[in-house]
């Protein structure tokens, strides 16, 4: 079962979340197709473009399929040191969240996994290094690849999940609603949280 990874937020926004979801392609395609059929929405599914009711519907549809997800969250670890480049720091936090989430997902497995990372956040050279880092991390038995989210339903679902937890971490009027949407999945263990703190941030 492939693992799809996408993120939301960043250093400039005070919170970064990364979602890694393990879901079969056929199941992810079916969830997104049914979501579009009910809502009438077309094009790429993104968490920043759907309202609370649509978001709740997607999680309800997803709940009918076999899947698990790990969410990496960075808040306190996001603040760069005074002499640290913000862009470099953002990439560093992203890679740490990605490694932490993938590590948790493959724990106890033989590491023969297919990790698919969204190709949209950084430049091609940076993304190539990140892909290689994850490929080395999971070993020769697994694969790590980059893809555009509009081509993969799993990446679109990962985007919505990451965006939902980003909004759950933000002190806004929508925070409680976001928490209510994901609460059953946290309680059931379908979703696990990994918090990257300043104390655990690598130097």
Phi, psi and omega per residue, in radians:
X1 nan 2.147 -3.107
X2 -1.199 2.745 3.060
X3 -1.984 2.111 -3.128
X4 -1.804 2.356 -3.045
X5 -2.216 2.273 3.062
X6 -2.612 2.823 -3.032
X7 -2.272 3.007 3.082
X8 -2.608 2.523 3.113
X9 1.507 -2.801 -3.124
X10 2.827 -3.082 -3.092
X11 -0.974 -0.762 -3.097
X12 -1.201 -0.260 -3.094
X13 -1.893 -0.042 3.036
X14 1.492 -0.219 3.122
X15 -2.508 2.404 2.950
X16 -2.230 2.299 3.058
X17 -2.156 2.534 3.075
X18 -2.293 2.249 3.123
X19 -1.875 2.279 2.996
X20 -2.061 2.018 -3.089
X21 -2.093 2.289 3.068
X22 -1.719 1.958 -3.091
X23 -2.681 2.472 3.101
X24 -1.200 2.566 -3.108
X25 -1.037 -0.740 -3.122
X26 -1.086 -0.680 3.132
X27 -1.201 -0.755 3.116
X28 -1.096 -0.755 3.122
X29 -1.083 -0.707 -3.127
X30 -1.153 -0.703 3.128
X31 -1.103 -0.842 -3.109
X32 -1.169 -0.679 3.125
X33 -1.122 -0.756 3.132
X34 -1.167 -0.687 3.086
X35 -1.027 -0.793 3.134
X36 -1.164 -0.642 3.128
X37 -1.099 -0.734 -3.103
X38 -1.307 -0.763 -3.031
X39 -1.519 -0.392 -3.061
X40 1.370 0.082 3.133
X41 -1.351 2.514 3.130
X42 -2.152 2.998 3.114
X43 1.411 -2.958 -3.085
X44 -1.199 2.359 3.101
X45 -1.485 2.102 3.135
X46 -2.320 2.475 -3.113
X47 -1.084 -0.539 -3.110
X48 -1.318 -0.131 -3.049
X49 -1.956 -0.005 -3.106
X50 -2.019 2.672 -3.119
X51 -1.545 -3.110 -3.049
X52 -1.126 -0.714 -3.130
X53 -1.140 -0.735 3.113
X54 -1.141 -0.675 3.107
X55 -1.107 -0.794 3.110
X56 -1.071 -0.657 3.100
X57 -1.100 -0.765 -3.127
X58 -1.062 -0.769 3.126
X59 -1.137 -0.635 3.109
X60 -1.114 -0.770 3.113
X61 -1.147 -0.714 3.133
X62 -1.113 -0.609 -3.140
X63 -1.097 -0.248 3.125
X64 -1.525 -0.026 -3.101
X65 -2.074 2.790 3.046
X66 -1.373 2.215 3.135
X67 -2.936 2.815 2.961
X68 -2.492 2.750 -3.140
X69 -2.535 2.632 2.998
X70 -2.155 2.307 -3.141
X71 -1.946 2.161 3.005
X72 -1.693 2.321 -3.094
X73 -2.235 2.287 3.039
X74 -2.146 2.196 3.079
X75 -2.202 -1.229 -3.119
X76 -1.136 -0.546 -3.105
X77 -1.291 -0.142 -3.063
X78 -1.308 -0.439 -3.055
X79 -1.245 2.039 3.132
X80 -1.286 2.749 3.014
X81 -1.179 2.731 -3.073
X82 -0.950 -0.594 -3.095
X83 -1.705 0.228 -3.062
X84 -1.782 2.352 3.104
X85 -1.177 2.277 -3.076
X86 -1.123 -0.680 3.140
X87 -1.142 -0.775 3.102
X88 -1.107 -0.709 3.129
X89 -1.115 -0.721 3.124
X90 -1.029 -0.789 3.130
X91 -1.117 -0.735 -3.137
X92 -1.043 -0.783 3.131
X93 -1.144 -0.743 3.122
X94 -0.999 -0.830 -3.111
X95 -1.127 -0.704 3.116
X96 -1.117 -0.737 3.093
X97 -1.113 -0.721 3.139
X98 -1.099 -0.812 3.130
X99 -1.117 -0.731 -3.124
X100 -1.122 -0.767 -3.119
X101 -1.167 -0.788 -3.129
X102 -1.149 -0.709 3.091
X103 -0.982 -0.805 -3.125
X104 -1.155 -0.629 -3.116
X105 -1.200 -0.653 -3.044
X106 -1.670 0.049 -3.137
X107 -0.994 2.220 3.124
X108 1.482 -0.061 3.118
X109 -1.698 -3.130 3.115
X110 -1.569 0.134 3.112
X111 1.210 0.059 3.096
X112 -1.411 1.244 -3.050
X113 -2.087 2.783 3.066
X114 -1.912 1.943 3.128
X115 -1.787 2.185 3.136
X116 -2.032 2.125 -3.041
X117 -1.919 2.405 3.112
X118 -1.056 2.386 -3.047
X119 -1.671 0.327 -2.945
X120 -1.874 -0.207 -2.956
X121 -1.508 -0.822 -3.034
X122 -2.003 3.084 3.111
X123 -1.218 2.847 -3.050
X124 -1.068 -0.645 -3.134
X125 -1.183 -0.749 3.116
X126 -1.117 -0.776 -3.133
X127 -1.127 -0.623 3.105
X128 -1.101 -0.694 3.097
X129 -1.166 -0.697 3.115
X130 -1.123 -0.758 3.113
X131 -1.049 -0.767 3.132
X132 -1.124 -0.686 3.118
X133 -1.032 -0.801 -3.140
X134 -1.214 -0.665 3.114
X135 -1.074 -0.767 3.092
X136 -1.141 -0.624 -3.076
X137 -1.144 -0.734 -3.075
X138 -1.542 -0.163 3.024
X139 1.567 3.057 -3.033
X140 -1.181 -0.332 -3.103
X141 -1.355 -0.496 -3.109
X142 -1.698 3.041 3.088
X143 -2.316 2.587 3.050
X144 -2.271 2.285 -3.106
X145 -2.444 2.819 3.057
X146 -1.879 2.513 3.060
X147 -2.643 2.769 3.105
X148 -1.425 2.354 -2.997
X149 -1.115 -0.506 -3.121
X150 -1.207 -0.212 3.138
X151 -1.656 -0.223 -3.035
X152 -2.305 2.061 3.135
X153 -1.061 -0.612 -3.138
X154 -1.075 -0.667 3.095
X155 -1.201 -0.638 3.121
X156 -1.163 -0.697 3.084
X157 -1.157 -0.712 3.094
X158 -1.059 -0.661 3.107
X159 -1.078 -0.779 -3.136
X160 -1.129 -0.726 -3.141
X161 -1.137 -0.797 3.125
X162 -1.070 -0.750 3.140
X163 -1.144 -0.645 3.117
X164 -1.115 -0.762 3.128
X165 -1.279 -0.487 3.010
X166 -1.076 -0.837 3.140
X167 -1.217 -0.514 3.067
X168 -1.147 -0.510 -3.118
X169 -1.504 -0.230 -3.087
X170 -1.609 2.399 -3.140
X171 -1.417 1.429 3.110
X172 -2.290 3.094 -3.138
X173 -1.197 -0.279 -3.131
X174 -1.632 -0.093 -3.033
X175 -1.006 -0.820 -3.110
X176 -1.123 -0.646 3.131
X177 -1.195 -0.689 3.103
X178 -1.104 -0.751 3.129
X179 -1.085 -0.673 -3.134
X180 -1.156 -0.628 -3.132
X181 -1.114 -0.767 -3.029
X182 -1.607 -0.190 -3.059
X183 -0.933 -0.802 -3.125
X184 -1.077 -0.549 -3.104
X185 -1.375 -0.535 3.011
X186 -1.218 -0.741 -3.113
X187 -1.154 -0.606 -3.124
X188 -1.435 -0.215 -3.111
X189 1.529 0.052 3.080
X190 -1.122 -0.580 3.099
X191 -2.055 2.297 3.060
X192 -1.993 2.582 3.140
X193 -1.920 2.436 3.037
X194 -2.261 2.055 -3.078
X195 -1.773 2.173 3.090
X196 -1.628 1.940 -3.132
X197 -1.763 2.929 3.109
X198 -1.074 -0.564 -3.113
X199 -1.183 -0.568 -3.092
X200 -1.677 -0.094 3.140
X201 -1.186 2.285 -3.135
X202 -1.282 2.640 -3.130
X203 -1.592 nan nan
